[in-house]
Amino acid sequence: MTDPDPQVLSVQDVDITYYSGKVAFPAIRKVSFAISAGQAFGLAGESGSGKSTLAYAVMQYLAGNGEVSNGTISFGGTNLMTMSSTELLGLRGLKISMVPQDPLTSLNPSHRVGDQVSEILRIHCSLTRQEAHEKAVRMLEQVHLPVPELTALKYPHQISGGQQQRVLIAMAFCTNPELLIMDEPTTGLDVTTQARILDLIGEMKTTHKTAILYITHDLGVVKNLCDRVAIIYAGEIVEEGDVSSIFRRPAHPYTQGLLNCIPKTYSHEAEARFDTIEGFLPNLSELKPACIFSPRCRFAEEQCRRQVPLLMDIGNDRRIKCFFEKLPDNGKKEGTDERRTNVSDKDILIKVKNLKKVFPTRKGDLRAVDDTSFECRKGEILGIVGESGCGKTTMARCIVGLEEKSGGSISFSDKELDTIRKRSKDMRRKIQMVFQNSEATLNPQKTVEEIITRPLALYNVVPKSQLYQRAVELLESVNLGEQYLTRYPHEISGGEKQRVGIARAFATEPELIVLDEPISSLDVSVQAGILNLLLDLQKKHNIAYIFIGHNLSVIRRLCNRVMVLYMGRICEIGTPGQLFDPPYHPYTEALLSAIPVVEPDIGQREVRLGGAMPSAIDPIPGCAFHIRCPRKIGDVCVQNALPDIEVGPGHKITCHLSLDELSAVSPIFK
C-alpha cells in the first residue's frame, strides 16, 4: 500500500475581515480545506462569495483593509502568516505561483514574452541570461505555443488571449512550484482554447506533481479538471467532497441550484426555461444567526431562519453545512419548449449576401469576414458560434453599422442598408446591440436614468414629459426597480449592468437586437436570469436576436438556428438538434467535444485541434480549416473551392468530405 501524497496546503478555521471605516465585513468565516501534492482542488461559487479573497490570503496579498482575523494557513507544514516579507518573497514565484484571471493586465506590455518568463528563472533559479532564455523557450514549447522561439520575441499584444493565458501558465510552472493557484484562468475564452488549457493544466499537474487550487464559477470546468471541490457561498463553505460524488448527487440546496442553472449539454427532451437561484448574496455587515443561504433556499424551514447549521460529515469524505442530510428531489422539471417558435420561411428580416470585411495592415489585407451569406427571420433567434478571432463580432458590427462593410450587401426588411453615414435614423433605431463588456459600454459619468433616456430622446420614442416614466418601465421590464435610476454604473453589479444594457437596447423599440457574448463573464445563476429575461422580452415583442456566444449548451437551449463560423466563413448552419448529432462539420465536431460537460452520465468523445488559426492575411483558396482539420483528405482541401452539402431542410455543411463520410462519424455524446 502506497503512502498518500503529502499535504501541501492546509487552511484551518480561517476568518478574513475587511474594514470600511467603522464597519466590519466578515468576508470569510471558519473556512477549512487541504490540498495534497498532485491534487486539483476546486473552489466554486458565485461572484462575491470570497473565492479570490481566499486565494490572495494564501499568497499573503490581502488588501490593506483586510486581515486574517482567525485560523491558520500552512504551506508544507509552515504557517505562512508567521513568515517575514523577505521569506514570503523567496516563496512566491518559486514554490507558490498564481495565474490570475486577466492575462493582459498581468503581463507587462513593454517587455517581450520570453523576457518575462526568463526574469522569473533568473531571480529564483540563479540562471544566466542565456540559460534563462533557453529554458523560457522550452517552457513556451511545453505549453504548446506555436513556434516558441518566435513567440518568445513577441509582445503580449501580439498574441491571442488564449496564448497570453498559456504564457502565464508557463511563467507559473517554470520553477516547478509545489502549489499553483489559478483564479478564473479560462473565463471568457472560447471552448476549444479552454479545453486545450485545461488539458495543459492536467498534464502539468501530473508531470510536476503540483497541488492546484482552482477558483471558478464554471462547474463544468471543475468536473473536468478537479479531484475535490468546495462550494462556497457568502464566505462559508456549504459543501465539500470528491467531484464525482458531488456532481452525481449534490447534497446542499445551493449546490443543487448551481448545477440546475447550467443547461443540459445534450438532451432530446425539450426544456421550458433556464433554472435560476432567486435572490442575491446577503449583506455581510448585517449577518443574522441563521443559515446564510436560507433567504434563497426553497427547502428552508423555521429552524433554518433561527439557527446556524454546522458543517457536518455525511460519509464518503463529504461535508455539508445544512440541517438536512438528505433533501427532497431537486425538483428540476422538464416542460414544453417555449423557445421554439414557428418562424415562417417568407418572413426574412435581415439578409446578408457575400459579406466581406477587410482590415488593411502593413503585411496586407486581413479578411475578417470572407464572402459570407445568411438570413435571419422575424422573431427568430439565430446563434453564431466559433473561436475567438473567427469574425463573429466583426460581422455583428457590420450589421449594426459600427463597421463599414468592404463588399457584399446587407438588406433589412427588403431594403438594402446604405453605408453607415447614409443609414436612415429610422433604420438605426430598428437595429440595436448589446455588448459583451457592459462595464466598458456604460458611461461611468452618467446615471442609469441618463443612459436609458438618451436613446429615447435621440429617436423621439416618447415625448420629453414621458422620458422618466418610460425609463422606469424599461427598468422594470428587466427586473430592476425605479431606485436604480439614480445609480451610476460602478454602484451596480455585473449582472445588473448587463440588464441596463438590455433595457437601453429595447428603448428604441427595435426589430433586431445583436447580442455579442452578453453572458460570457457572468455567474451561471446570473446567466440564467439574463437568458430568461431575453426569452420573455423576445416573446413579448416578437424581436429577432442574433446571439453570439461560445457556450454551446446555452446556444442549444436558446436558439432556433445556429451558424458555425471559422475565419469569416460559414462551416455549418442548422437547428441545434441538427448540429448536435452527426453528420458534423469537422470543426463543429471539435467545438462540441470541447464543451465542459457537467452531467455525470454523459460520455464525450475527445477531439482536440492542433495549432492556432492561420493568418487571415494570406489567401486561402480552399478550405480555411484544412491546416487544423483531423479529417483532411489531401490537396483538394488546400486548393479547391468548398462545395455546399445539403444535409436536410435548413441544414447545410460546407466541406470536401462526402455526406456519407460525415454521417459515418461517431457521435460526440454517448
Steps between C-alpha positions, in 0.01 A plus 500: 500500500645837393511796734256782421644808332632755751279793594620818327244760611291498816240766577355460849207697651592815310308825549577799277359843580497821296456840663332803345511781753337360811313227312644145501423257218568136596581389144616146596376304802636172642632368168707180507640279223824329399671421170748216444784475248372421151141588595278762337258657747213709364352797683169589335223749565342822381693826464533663841512169688861554612688274259765754395527631857613153610749479213658833592506400866702189411740719302504750793388766252187625680410867454604741774149512650480119526645258753494133592332547838498133600639160399816385324621462141785251477722411205696177535442511876621862540255771606512762223359763733812493720745542211684827441469702178846382390408135556175545306685662208719192476194276507276677248586413143730217607284263707163676476385646169179669393325532164259796513179539303599772253828426319515833320515695827748251650756504217722805461409656162848652454698175540525205265328178603824301524666763719212488748538121540882534514481759777336255739763236424788744553357621832408163651732253328821709467533427128704704254315712244563240227402204719182676612405582139553141386288361785232765435475382138472138621218601737316680220534182294374294795179706511452432126556852370567505123864565396616575858825663385303766312224527764769581760593809296143634482331751728178399683273699266637304204359167618143383562321485837539122517871530424539771765340265752743224402792741551376562856476123554857461368613774742321325787643154424856601401631464857313171560289645785350278765175702507328672208205735558283566194239776525241458220774445236264398218208745552410662167701256287334303222436131564784360286760730659359420845513126430865519391595705807322256734677208329826688550434566870418131554814398314720737703335387825588138422852580375602725789284349778370851565218574745244728333242731655262571210254788551203528266126547465492250212404161642559333164869588531508366857356165391754460221811609691466466878522207740316669787281809521373736768186703428527839668209737564534850652825410673403156631571155358158334472609172337827318442588162355637310204385635165332186367274448804399868528411524132313172510305580818534861625393520864476872576214702343750764381704237314179364351401850393834570331487172306137555400588844359730335247306393188529134412780438254315246293138397523223410259245619754360853476557725799280795585727766655838543658498420871613784728586557865270776618634783712849638561803454723442640852646820640794373703486794741150395608532125555235331715522181713350283226596284205676739261317352199151483657360820333559339156436136590173341388535227765547744793301440818465697822810340652707623204398860572583481873820293526835468326561143371833329561717353225420131552651182360252299287739214416730421207726792603225754427380791711197731472386801699130426521247377756380230263733218403265398221289751308191435289552445128647817348179551308646591162214449262479450130237696314390624166763676296401867503805595296386330182273730308360441156706730282369537147750450217350804329544746788866583437604798713868529414682352201880499479645416159870449419601722792868594518693704754868570443736683735810643327828419680867551419530137393187501285124491527360305797173333399289495816177404319550312175210476251232395751126470434211423736149611603322574826120493516255705702468373856793259456800448727802430281811382684855559374780292652871460437839562655627846589620674186265316263317821400183479714523847653621664177199357316270628775653848487450513123131412542445757776693770315806534722730373222480578130477186286765452230275308263170318460161620614284515815124533456256578780126449432578476127683835504875499439691674777711790375840595630509589868477874436202460267297269722172660593424588859205263496721213382752565778213496748380159383839325542660507846786321674580365848874482552716240674667735746224697668758674720663662196178595320322687780620858550644508855412871534131452418223366722291204390218745426720703265629184331151366427328827411766605248379264221139583591569868437731442203238306305195690635348177629289685757439869582747663740235508772481119493873421497523426872195275508616310193843451660328354808298263278814386317682434827205304634494294179852379584406438866668811642313755711460877473768547767768403245438814291714716730792256515822513302644189326763443771221474760335193343614141441614345172168326443312824574722690255413248231129546577541876458668435163205284396250765614689760295488275192123451536440873554481577127238227438731315257420210268847340524744485792853368458631351827879465506589244770278675758542232770857372451643645823191463723425240768280209391213621723520852355534355149179304542310810612628706206410225251148461640462877477608497135252222422216687673573826318544327166172317536316816610630725221567237226852636456770312308831433676840425355667337802880469495649261753745220567291306754344237275277365778336843529481535122323163474232607747453856380522510121278392210795463265878501548775615263855368552763749385872445432731774367207702373339209312198288587585133561156379598152637561191326634278453802661411836366144465666467160835633622517283814462173305707358210570589227726776634738734327843405646521843664154467657608157624802657675288776657253246640784289635637799692177570697562451875229241575352508851264202474662193660330247270597649162809372322688736270739408221814713502608696193776758542611741229873552459656840441331836464299668229714589198555860399193660344735708285631215286250391231348156558342375176363177645373415848623745766479221758728251319812596703339376825246250367539143633308372192698674226493286184779659296572779252131534415449662842790740441428613146137440400201720576267351760170338398178546701347175621123512556458256788130564555248785511688807623813298584810575294864393540785651298766228465689285245405183686194323363176480694552123544845561651370768734204283604731210588666703778425377852285729718685730740255430782416149615 
